[in-house]
């Protein structure tokens, strides 16, 4: 039972994280919008790099990119909350039932991993050369979040044993 409880607790922690991220991104929209804008404009990458043709200087596209990130975060958070509720409802169920209850959590955590891997590490860091910026570089934070989410995903996806007596 303790393993199931810890899986639920970690997923609730991730759900809370995404909820706070969405709250921050919507109540202080301009702060992280600037980050997205500068990454897409590539205005702080190495001078004379040959990738500048990739830069996007359209405020509309900056806004669309940023809104898509916020929506992705909101969807991930909502799925984490839903997945945690499903798992909590099945805490004392047979292992096969609890395994099925984890499906939404696994989707949510995979979606979260994809956000940091695709949006930040692949598109931001590599395509828009964010790694070259001393000021607008979110690579370390993105990697940290990818690892946290991946570890929780692996842990939750691990097969569960039959529920024993409560501790």
MOCORPE-V331292 format. One record per pair of residues at least 12 apart in sequence whose C-alpha atoms are under 6 Angstrom apart, sorted by the first residue. I is the first residue (numbers start at 1). J is the second residue. Records with the same first field share a line. If there is no record, write none. Layout:
I=J ; J
//
This chain:
1=163 ; 164
7=156
8=84
15=77 ; 80 ; 81
18=77
19=77
37=62
39=130
40=55 ; 56
41=55 ; 56 ; 57
42=55
44=133
45=132 ; 133
46=132
76=108 ; 112
79=108
80=105 ; 108
83=104 ; 105
86=101
87=101
92=163
94=162
95=160 ; 161 ; 162
109=153
113=146 ; 149
116=142 ; 146
//
